[in-house]
Amino acid sequence: MSFWRCFGAVSVLKHGETCRQVVQLPRRWKKMKKKWGAIQTQRKVEPSFHALRHFDENYGLQFGDAWPTIRLGLLSQQKYGVLLNNYSIVEETEEFLRKLGAEEFVQPAAGELAKMMEDTWSSEDVTDWSTESSDEESQNLDNLDVSQCPKDADQNLEDRLGQMSTVEKSREPGTQSQSDQKSSWEEKYIVMPGYEAKMELLMSSDAGRYKGLDSAQAVPEIDARHVQRPLKVSQHLKCFVFRSGSVERFPPSKLDSGGLFLQYYTMDAASILPVIALDVGPGDLVLDMCAAPGGKTLAIMQTMLAGGVVANEPETARRRRLLNVLRSYTGFHWQRSEELRFTAEDGRQWGEMEPDTYDKVLVDVPCTTDRLAVTNNDNSIFAVRRTSERWGLPKLQTELLCAGLKAVKPGGDVVYSTCSLSQQQNDAVVESALYHCQAETDMEVVVVELSPLAQCLGHVFKFCDRAKHGQLVLPNLNSNFGPMYFCKLCRLR
């Protein structure tokens, strides 16, 4: 017994254990210790890893052979531009940026766009149509601006836009009638019950096994009318970038020589595209429904045209950042005018709170923020605790866009934008909102073509040629901006 007492096994023998079992105890302990060590050192799956796996499974199906190039851009160092602050001393800021080797791309594109639009409106098709009208009507057509049309002339406006359209998409022969189409839509409607289950499958690790349910095929088609309209760009809106392929970085912005305002705002240069598409005109009342962190709101103010801007952000922390940005660049707290108003409302309720109120509405919705999702794990939308929130994004986005369409005046414009590559969050949401307009309201909404804008800026950004209703900027190594999706809708009535 003294032998076993030396090994500390007395208590084991007292409980009836055999000598063989006692000898095996050290071996069992080593196995347990090794297994526990493996559990302790097992690699934790970070949200960024889960996000990248999800993108590989879904975007690989969506983009096909183009996905590896997009993926490489998404994981590489992002490229930035700087928005010129017109509240600072502009001349010295421009001189400083040009000495750095940066180039301004908005105004050259605006000139090219104006020339392109002038050629379009003077084309043979439009001229032939206008000969059927009086001279006065022809002159009015050349200068047609939907935002300034009388509100009691919605039907006339609709007819003109329909005849002006050079890219209108009509139904092919043999398609269902409108009533039959709506009834079939009820079973496939993107935010109807059952959609969340399909999204759960698309977001899961098994999505790659179900090629019949990829994002491209999960979006039902709808009879959406596309029209072309003139697009004017404010001469004050300027954004500088380094040449394509450059990896140079802009230094942090400093106060101008007057010591009052910061000289420029650093941002993804693609973020200015939704503001250009918004086409803010003189005296327009503009609503930025999801304004934080503030870059697009600041760009709207840099047009120096808006008669009033309402910046809405319901989350306290993000609203604080929005206030700080606008205070640093515009000094709004020194002004006593009502040109800038801050609100903290749920954007989904805006259509009921202030219907038919705004000339222009920007709906820059919460999304998966793809570039941030694969590079940052802090409060990621791909964290396990936020899974249901991620699945519900398309429904939330659709509700926000519908609220924006209700808040805009007849003849006004709504621009919808995300920083995601997901077709479920981009074109699918637009189609879902258009369906709402057709099935549940008396509103009539058309999609405004933005392909001329993409054509003028093709040397700065890489645009996707598969977007159905809007334009999508793809990340790539030469011009690593985006992703940024934006689509323009015009409410006719």
C-alpha positions in Angstrom: 0.0 0.0 0.0 2.9 2.3 0.7 3.9 2.0 -3.0 0.5 3.3 -4.2 0.5 5.9 -1.5 3.7 7.3 -3.0 1.7 7.8 -6.3 -1.2 9.4 -4.6 -3.6 6.6 -5.6 -4.9 5.5 -2.2 -8.3 7.2 -2.7 -8.7 5.3 -6.0 -8.0 1.9 -4.5 -10.4 2.6 -1.7 -13.2 3.0 -4.3 -12.5 -0.4 -5.7 -10.3 0.5 -8.6 -7.8 -2.2 -9.8 -4.1 -1.6 -10.1 -4.4 -1.6 -13.9 -6.9 1.2 -13.9 -4.7 3.2 -11.6 -1.7 2.8 -13.9 -3.9 4.0 -16.8 -4.9 7.3 -15.0 -1.8 9.3 -16.2 -2.5 8.3 -19.8 -6.1 9.3 -19.6 -5.1 12.6 -18.1 -2.7 13.3 -20.9 -5.4 12.6 -23.5 -7.9 14.8 -21.8 -5.3 17.6 -21.5 -4.4 17.4 -25.1 -8.1 17.5 -26.2 -8.8 20.5 -23.9 -5.8 22.3 -25.3 -7.0 21.7 -28.8 -10.4 23.2 -27.9 -8.7 26.2 -26.3 -6.4 26.9 -29.3 -9.1 26.3 -32.0 -9.3 29.2 -34.4 -12.2 31.5 -33.8 -14.3 32.2 -36.9 -14.4 35.9 -37.2 -17.4 37.7 -38.8 -15.1 38.9 -41.7 -14.3 35.3 -42.5 -18.0 34.4 -42.5 -18.7 37.5 -44.7 -16.0 36.5 -47.3 -17.3 32.9 -47.4 -20.8 34.2 -47.9 -19.6 36.5 -50.7 -17.7 33.7 -52.4 -20.8 31.5 -52.4 -23.3 34.1 -53.6 -21.3 36.6 -55.6 -19.5 33.8 -57.3 -22.8 32.8 -58.8 -23.9 36.4 -59.4 -20.8 37.6 -61.2 -19.3 34.4 -62.5 -15.8 34.7 -63.9 -15.6 38.3 -63.0 -15.8 37.6 -59.2 -12.1 36.8 -58.6 -11.1 40.2 -59.9 -13.8 42.0 -57.9 -12.8 39.9 -54.8 -9.2 40.9 -55.1 -10.2 44.6 -55.3 -12.5 44.2 -52.3 -9.7 42.8 -50.2 -7.1 45.3 -51.4 -6.4 48.8 -50.1 -9.3 51.1 -50.9 -8.8 54.2 -53.0 -10.2 57.5 -51.9 -11.2 60.9 -53.3 -11.7 64.3 -51.7 -14.8 66.4 -51.9 -13.9 70.1 -52.2 -15.4 72.2 -49.4 -16.9 75.4 -51.0 -17.3 76.9 -47.5 -13.5 77.1 -47.2 -11.2 79.2 -49.4 -11.7 77.3 -52.6 -8.8 78.7 -54.7 -6.0 77.7 -52.3 -7.5 74.3 -51.7 -7.7 73.6 -55.5 -4.1 74.7 -55.9 -3.0 72.5 -53.1 -4.7 69.4 -54.5 -3.4 70.0 -58.0 0.1 70.2 -56.7 -0.4 66.8 -55.1 -1.1 65.5 -58.6 -4.8 65.0 -58.0 -7.4 65.6 -60.8 -10.9 66.9 -60.6 -13.3 64.5 -62.4 -16.9 65.9 -61.8 -16.8 69.1 -63.9 -15.1 67.5 -67.0 -17.8 64.8 -66.9 -20.5 67.4 -66.5 -19.4 69.1 -69.7 -19.3 65.8 -71.6 -22.7 64.9 -70.2 -24.2 68.2 -71.2 -22.9 67.7 -74.8 -24.2 64.1 -74.8 -27.6 65.2 -73.6 -27.8 68.0 -76.2 -27.1 65.6 -79.0 -29.8 63.2 -77.6 -32.5 65.9 -77.4 -31.7 67.1 -80.9 -31.7 63.6 -82.4 -33.8 62.6 -85.3 -36.3 60.6 -83.2 -37.2 63.5 -81.0 -37.4 65.9 -83.9 -39.7 63.7 -85.8 -42.0 63.4 -82.8 -42.0 67.1 -82.1 -43.1 68.0 -85.7 -46.5 66.6 -84.8 -46.9 69.3 -82.1 -47.1 73.0 -82.2 -43.9 75.2 -82.2 -44.6 76.2 -78.7 -44.9 72.6 -77.5 -41.6 71.8 -79.3 -39.8 74.6 -77.5 -41.2 73.5 -74.1 -40.1 69.9 -74.8 -36.5 71.0 -75.4 -36.4 72.7 -72.0 -38.5 70.2 -70.1 -37.5 69.9 -66.5 -39.7 67.5 -64.6 -39.0 69.0 -61.2 -40.5 72.4 -62.3 -43.6 71.0 -64.1 -47.0 72.1 -62.8 -48.3 69.6 -60.3 -51.7 69.6 -62.1 -50.1 68.4 -65.3 -49.1 64.9 -64.3 -50.9 63.2 -67.2 -49.3 65.5 -69.7 -45.9 64.9 -68.1 -46.4 61.2 -68.2 -47.2 61.3 -71.9 -44.2 63.4 -72.8 -41.8 61.2 -70.8 -43.2 58.2 -72.5 -42.6 59.6 -76.0 -39.2 61.0 -75.1 -37.9 57.7 -73.8 -35.3 56.2 -76.0 -34.7 53.2 -73.8 -38.2 52.3 -72.7 -38.5 48.6 -71.8 -41.8 47.2 -72.8 -43.3 43.7 -72.4 -42.5 41.1 -75.1 -45.3 39.5 -77.0 -47.0 36.6 -75.2 -46.4 38.0 -71.7 -49.1 38.1 -69.0 -51.5 40.9 -68.7 -51.0 43.4 -65.9 -53.7 41.8 -63.7 -52.4 38.3 -64.3 -48.9 39.5 -63.6 -49.9 41.0 -60.3 -51.6 37.8 -59.2 -48.5 35.8 -60.1 -46.4 38.3 -58.2 -48.3 37.7 -55.0 -46.6 34.3 -54.7 -43.1 35.4 -55.6 -43.1 39.0 -54.1 -39.7 39.6 -52.7 -40.8 40.8 -49.2 -43.8 38.5 -48.8 -43.8 35.7 -46.2 -41.4 33.0 -47.3 -38.8 35.4 -48.7 -36.8 35.4 -45.4 -36.5 31.6 -45.7 -35.1 31.9 -49.2 -32.7 34.6 -48.0 -31.6 32.3 -45.1 -30.7 29.7 -47.7 -28.9 32.2 -49.9 -26.9 33.5 -46.8 -26.0 30.1 -45.6 -22.9 28.0 -46.3 -25.1 25.7 -48.4 -26.0 28.3 -50.9 -23.5 27.1 -53.5 -25.3 23.7 -53.7 -28.5 25.3 -54.8 -27.6 27.0 -58.0 -31.3 27.3 -59.0 -31.8 29.8 -56.1 -28.9 32.2 -56.8 -29.6 35.9 -56.4 -30.1 36.5 -60.1 -32.9 33.9 -60.4 -34.6 34.7 -57.1 -35.6 38.2 -58.3 -38.9 38.1 -60.2 -39.2 40.4 -63.3 -41.6 43.3 -63.4 -42.7 45.6 -66.1 -40.5 48.7 -65.2 -40.5 51.6 -67.6 -37.1 53.2 -68.2 -36.8 56.8 -69.5 -34.0 59.2 -70.3 -33.9 62.7 -68.9 -31.4 65.6 -68.9 -29.0 65.6 -66.0 -27.4 68.8 -64.9 -24.4 68.9 -62.5 -23.8 71.9 -60.2 -20.6 73.8 -61.2 -19.7 74.0 -57.5 -19.6 70.2 -57.0 -16.0 69.1 -57.3 -14.2 65.9 -56.3 -10.5 65.1 -56.7 -8.8 61.7 -57.2 -5.4 60.5 -58.1 -4.9 59.0 -61.5 -5.9 55.4 -62.3 -3.5 52.9 -60.9 -2.0 55.3 -58.4 -1.7 54.2 -54.7 -1.0 57.7 -53.4 -3.0 58.9 -50.4 -4.5 62.3 -49.5 -3.1 63.9 -46.4 -5.6 64.6 -43.6 -7.6 67.8 -44.2 -6.5 71.0 -42.5 -8.2 74.3 -41.8 -8.0 76.9 -44.5 -5.9 80.0 -44.1 -8.9 81.7 -42.6 -8.9 79.2 -39.8 -12.7 78.5 -40.0 -13.4 75.4 -42.1 -11.6 72.2 -43.2 -10.5 72.3 -46.8 -11.8 68.9 -48.1 -13.7 65.8 -47.0 -12.1 62.4 -47.7 -14.5 59.8 -48.9 -14.9 56.9 -51.4 -15.2 58.9 -54.6 -18.0 56.6 -55.8 -20.1 58.0 -52.9 -20.6 61.3 -54.8 -22.3 59.5 -57.7 -25.8 59.2 -56.0 -25.6 63.0 -55.3 -24.8 63.7 -59.0 -27.7 61.5 -60.0 -30.0 63.3 -57.6 -29.6 66.4 -59.8 -30.3 69.0 -57.1 -31.8 72.2 -58.7 -32.0 75.8 -57.5 -34.3 76.0 -54.4 -35.0 72.3 -54.2 -36.0 70.9 -50.8 -34.0 67.8 -50.3 -34.4 64.9 -47.8 -31.5 62.7 -46.9 -33.3 59.9 -45.2 -30.3 58.0 -43.8 -27.8 60.7 -43.5 -24.9 59.4 -41.3 -22.0 59.5 -41.5 -22.6 62.7 -43.5 -20.6 62.5 -46.7 -23.5 62.6 -49.1 -25.3 65.2 -47.0 -22.2 67.4 -47.2 -22.0 66.8 -51.0 -25.7 67.9 -51.4 -24.8 71.1 -49.6 -21.7 71.6 -51.8 -24.0 72.0 -54.8 -24.8 75.4 -53.3 -28.3 75.0 -54.9 -30.6 73.4 -52.4 -33.2 75.6 -50.8 -33.3 73.4 -47.8 -31.8 70.1 -46.6 -33.3 67.7 -44.0 -30.7 65.3 -42.6 -32.3 62.4 -40.8 -30.5 59.8 -38.7 -32.3 57.8 -36.0 -29.2 56.3 -34.3 -27.7 58.5 -31.6 -24.0 57.6 -32.2 -24.3 58.0 -35.9 -26.2 61.2 -35.6 -23.5 62.6 -33.4 -20.9 61.9 -36.1 -23.2 63.5 -38.7 -23.5 66.7 -36.7 -19.7 66.8 -36.2 -19.0 66.5 -39.9 -21.4 69.2 -40.9 -20.2 71.5 -38.1 -16.6 71.1 -39.2 -17.2 71.8 -42.9 -20.1 74.2 -43.0 -20.3 75.8 -39.6 -24.1 75.3 -39.6 -24.4 76.2 -35.9 -23.4 79.8 -36.8 -26.3 80.2 -39.2 -29.8 81.2 -38.1 -31.5 80.1 -41.4 -33.6 77.0 -41.8 -31.5 75.7 -44.7 -30.4 72.7 -42.7 -32.6 70.7 -40.3 -31.7 67.6 -38.3 -34.2 64.9 -37.4 -34.1 61.5 -35.7 -37.1 59.8 -37.1 -37.7 56.2 -38.3 -37.3 56.7 -42.1 -40.0 54.1 -42.8 -42.6 56.4 -41.4 -41.6 59.4 -43.5 -44.2 58.8 -46.2 -47.0 59.2 -43.6 -45.3 62.1 -41.7 -44.6 64.3 -44.7 -46.1 63.0 -47.9 -45.7 64.8 -51.2 -43.3 67.3 -49.6 -39.8 67.1 -51.1 -38.3 67.9 -54.5 -35.5 65.3 -54.2 -35.0 62.4 -51.8 -31.8 60.4 -51.2 -32.4 57.0 -49.7 -28.9 55.7 -48.9 -30.0 52.6 -46.9 -28.3 50.4 -44.3 -26.7 47.4 -46.1 -24.1 44.7 -45.7 -21.3 47.3 -46.4 -19.3 44.7 -48.3 -15.9 46.2 -48.2 -16.1 46.9 -44.4 -17.6 43.4 -43.8 -14.5 41.6 -45.1 -11.9 43.9 -43.4 -13.5 44.8 -40.0 -14.9 42.7 -37.2 -16.2 45.4 -35.0 -20.0 45.3 -34.8 -20.1 43.5 -38.1 -23.5 42.8 -39.7 -22.1 39.2 -40.2 -21.7 38.6 -36.5 -23.9 35.7 -35.3 -25.9 37.9 -33.0 -27.0 40.1 -36.0 -27.9 37.2 -38.4 -31.7 38.0 -38.3 -30.9 41.6 -38.8 -28.9 40.8 -41.9 -31.6 38.6 -43.3 -34.1 41.4 -42.8 -32.1 44.0 -44.7 -34.0 43.8 -48.1 -37.3 44.2 -46.4 -36.1 47.2 -44.4 -34.5 48.7 -47.6 -37.8 48.3 -49.5 -39.8 50.0 -46.8 -37.3 52.9 -46.7 -37.5 53.3 -50.5 -41.3 53.2 -50.5 -41.4 55.8 -47.8 -39.0 58.0 -49.9 -41.3 57.7 -52.9 -44.3 58.8 -50.8 -42.4 61.7 -49.4 -41.3 63.1 -52.8 -43.6 65.4 -54.8 -45.1 64.2 -58.0 -42.5 65.1 -60.7 -39.7 64.8 -58.1 -36.8 62.3 -58.0 -35.7 59.6 -55.5 -32.2 58.1 -55.7 -31.7 54.8 -54.0 -28.1 53.7 -53.1 -26.2 51.0 -51.2 -22.5 50.1 -50.8 -23.2 46.5 -51.5 -22.7 44.2 -54.5 -25.8 42.1 -53.6 -28.4 42.0 -56.2 -30.9 41.2 -53.5 -30.2 44.6 -51.9 -29.9 46.5 -55.2 -32.1 45.8 -58.2 -34.4 43.5 -56.2 -35.3 46.2 -53.8 -36.0 48.6 -56.6 -38.3 46.0 -58.2 -40.0 45.4 -54.9 -40.7 49.1 -54.4 -42.0 49.4 -58.0 -44.4 46.5 -57.3 -45.7 48.3 -54.2 -46.4 51.4 -56.3 -48.3 49.3 -58.8 -50.2 47.1 -56.4 -50.9 49.2 -53.3 -50.9 52.9 -54.3 -52.0 55.1 -57.2 -48.4 56.4 -57.7 -46.7 55.9 -61.0 -42.9 55.6 -60.9 -40.4 55.2 -63.8 -36.7 54.4 -63.7 -34.4 57.1 -65.0 -31.5 55.8 -67.1 -28.1 56.7 -65.7 -26.0 55.0 -68.4 -24.9 58.3 -69.9 -23.4 59.3 -66.5 -21.6 55.9 -66.3 -20.3 56.4 -69.8 -18.8 59.8 -69.0 -17.1 58.5 -65.9 -16.0 55.1 -67.2 -12.3 56.3 -67.1 -12.6 56.9 -63.3 -14.8 54.0 -62.2 -15.4 50.4 -63.2 -19.1 49.9 -63.8 -20.9 46.6 -63.9 -22.7 45.8 -67.2 -25.2 43.5 -65.5 -27.1 45.9 -63.3 -30.7 46.0 -64.5 -32.2 49.2 -63.2 -29.3 51.2 -61.7 -25.5 51.5 -62.0 -23.0 49.5 -59.9 -19.4 50.5 -59.3 -17.2 47.5 -58.9 -13.9 47.4 -56.9 -10.8 46.7 -59.0 -7.1 47.2 -58.5 -6.7 50.1 -61.0 -9.5 52.2 -59.6 -10.4 50.6 -56.3 -13.6 52.5 -55.5 -16.9 51.1 -54.4 -18.9 49.0 -54.3 -21.6 51.6 -54.9 -25.0 50.9 -56.3 -27.4 53.8 -57.2 -30.7 54.0 -59.0 -32.8 57.0 -59.9 -36.6 56.9 -59.8 -39.0 59.6 -60.9 -42.5 59.8 -59.4 -44.9 60.8 -62.2 -48.0 61.1 -60.0 
